[in-house]
Amino acid sequence: MEPKFIQFTVDVSAKRYPGADLRYRAYINDELFTERNWIWTDTYLEETHQIMAPTGTYPIRYETVDREAGRIRVKNFRVIDGPGVIVGVGSDEISLRVF
């Protein structure tokens, strides 16, 4: 199967606890794609990822590195380019299905 190019975007916001340095990671199919220090206040990021992948389903996971530092919230997953859809919205697991 020939790999296909997919781009998707997600809105990421965070609440950093006082005096803490919040870091989070994004994984696609258990592969680390992003590790970021959260330095913003009163805003959110539109984070875009792109992959070349064969047909299949790829789990997407966001997590904080240190839970004591704060919490993140991800929402509004959307495919912006390529043959794919986001599935599992509203559950604990979000996935990207590539056609």
N, C-alpha and C positions, 0 to 999 in steps of 0.2 A: 504494500500500500504506500502510495506516495504521500509524504508529509504535506500538510497544508498550513498556510500562514493564518494565525488568529490573533487579533488584538482584543483585549477586554479592559474595561475601566471599572473601578470601584471607588466609592466615597469612603474615606477613612477619617474618623474623628477620634479624639482621645481626651481623657481627663487625667492630668498628671497630679499626683499627690504632692503636697507641700514639701519642698526640699529634695524631691526625688528626680532622678534622670530617667525618663521613660524611653525604653527602646521596644520596638516590635519587629516581628518577622513575618514574611509572607512566603508560604510554600505552595507550589503547584506540583501535584503528583509526588509529594514528599521531597521535592527538591527545593532548596532554599533559593528564592528569587530576589528577596529584598530584606535587608536589615537596616532600619532607620531609627535615628534619634528623633524623638518628638520635641520640637523646639517652639511650636506655635501655640497661641492662645486664641480662643474665640474664633476658630476657623476649622475648615476641614480640607483634606487633600483629595483631589481626583487623581488616583494612582492608576497608571496604565501599564499593563504587562503585555508582552507579545511572545508567542511561541510558534515553532514549526513542529507540528505533531501529526502522526497518522490518525486515522479514524479511531475513536475511542472516547472514554470518559476519564477525566482528570480531576481529582479532588483538589480543592483550593482551601487553604487554611491560613488564618491570621492569628497570631498569638503574641502576648507580651513576653519579653525576656525575663523580667522580674515582676512578679505579681504585686509586690509591695510598692512598686513605683507608680502604679496607676492602672487604667484599663483603656482598651480601645474598643471602638464600635465600627463595624463595616456594614455598609448597606448599598443598595442601588447598583448591584453588579449588572453589567451590560456588555454584550459583544458589540464592538464598534467596527470590526472589519473581519471578514472571513466566514467560512461555513461552520458556524457553531452556535450553541445556545447555552445559557446558564440554567442548570436544573438543581432541584433540591432547595429552592428558596423557601425560607420559613422553617427550615429544619436546622439541625446542628451541623449538617454537612452541605456545603455548596460545591457543585462540580461544574466543569466545563465539558460539554459534549461536542466533539468534533465530528462532522459528517464527511 
